[in-house]
Amino acid sequence: MFRRTTAVVVTVALVTLAAAPALAATGPWSDHYGNAGKATVAADRRSITVCDLDNHDTLRFKVDFATDKLVGPTIYTVVAPQGGCSSDRTYVSWIKVFKLCVGHRIISEIGWDSCNLPVYTK
């Protein structure tokens, strides 16, 4: 009886430990560029928001993202207005990966300088 009880306790402990990383991978997911810009994917992986957090600097922010849609995969882009936020959402797929990019305004265009490393949501 002692062996059976010990085996059950050890099995339950291992299953609990194995499930812990899955809980750690739940959203929401976010990435930031200092205190100037931020991108966030909601926990349901259906919506994404990018924000320019400083109205008075010269930096601009966008987020590029891809979904798990198998037919016609596409990279989507959402650009934050200066000092504000912009959002997008998916209806038939989930956001799989995104990356926050920073740029500078050059006359009437934005020159994108660099992007952070991709963030995978699953």
C-alpha positions in Angstrom: 0.0 0.0 0.0 2.9 2.4 0.8 4.4 1.9 -2.6 1.1 2.6 -4.4 0.5 5.8 -2.4 4.1 6.9 -3.0 3.7 6.2 -6.7 0.5 8.2 -6.9 2.0 11.2 -5.0 5.1 11.2 -7.3 3.0 10.9 -10.4 0.7 13.8 -9.3 3.8 15.9 -8.5 5.4 15.2 -11.9 2.2 16.0 -13.8 1.9 19.3 -11.8 5.5 20.3 -12.6 5.0 19.4 -16.3 2.0 21.6 -16.6 3.7 24.6 -15.0 5.5 25.8 -18.2 2.2 25.8 -20.1 0.7 28.2 -17.6 3.8 30.5 -17.8 3.2 30.8 -21.6 -0.2 32.3 -21.4 -0.8 35.9 -22.4 -1.1 38.7 -22.7 2.3 39.1 -24.4 4.1 42.4 -24.7 7.3 44.1 -25.9 8.6 47.6 -25.3 11.2 50.1 -26.4 12.2 51.7 -23.2 9.5 54.0 -22.0 8.7 55.3 -25.5 6.8 52.5 -27.2 4.9 49.3 -26.5 3.1 46.4 -28.3 0.7 44.1 -26.6 -1.1 40.9 -27.8 -4.3 40.1 -25.8 -4.5 36.8 -23.9 -7.0 35.4 -26.5 -4.3 36.1 -29.3 -7.0 37.8 -31.4 -6.0 41.5 -30.9 -2.8 43.5 -30.9 -2.2 47.1 -29.9 0.9 49.3 -30.5 1.4 52.5 -28.6 3.7 55.5 -29.0 4.0 56.6 -25.3 5.7 59.9 -25.8 4.1 62.7 -27.9 7.1 64.9 -27.7 9.9 62.8 -29.0 10.9 62.0 -32.6 10.4 58.2 -32.4 7.6 56.4 -34.2 6.5 52.8 -33.6 4.9 50.0 -35.5 4.2 46.3 -34.9 4.5 43.6 -37.6 2.7 40.4 -36.8 1.7 37.1 -38.4 -1.1 34.7 -37.7 -1.4 30.9 -37.8 -3.6 31.2 -40.9 -2.3 28.4 -43.2 -3.8 29.7 -46.5 -2.1 32.9 -47.8 0.2 33.7 -44.9 0.6 37.4 -44.5 2.7 39.9 -42.4 0.4 42.6 -41.1 1.5 46.0 -39.9 -0.1 48.4 -37.3 1.4 51.9 -37.0 0.9 53.9 -33.8 0.0 57.6 -34.2 2.4 60.0 -32.6 1.6 60.0 -28.9 -1.2 57.5 -29.2 -2.3 53.8 -29.8 -3.6 51.8 -32.7 -5.1 48.3 -32.7 -6.0 45.5 -35.1 -7.7 42.1 -34.6 -8.1 38.8 -36.3 -11.3 36.9 -36.8 -10.4 33.5 -38.3 -6.9 33.0 -36.9 -4.7 33.7 -33.9 -1.6 35.9 -33.7 1.4 33.7 -33.7 4.4 36.1 -33.6 5.0 39.8 -33.5 7.8 42.3 -33.4 7.9 45.9 -32.3 9.8 48.3 -34.6 11.1 51.8 -34.1 11.6 54.6 -36.6 12.0 58.3 -37.1 9.9 60.8 -39.1 11.7 62.0 -42.2 9.8 64.9 -43.8 6.4 63.2 -44.6 7.6 59.6 -44.3 8.7 57.3 -41.5 12.2 55.7 -41.8 12.1 52.4 -39.9 15.4 51.9 -38.1 15.2 48.6 -36.4 12.9 46.0 -34.8 13.1 44.1 -31.6 13.5 40.3 -31.7 10.2 38.5 -32.5 7.9 37.5 -29.7 6.1 34.1 -30.1 2.8 33.8 -28.5 2.6 29.9 -28.6 
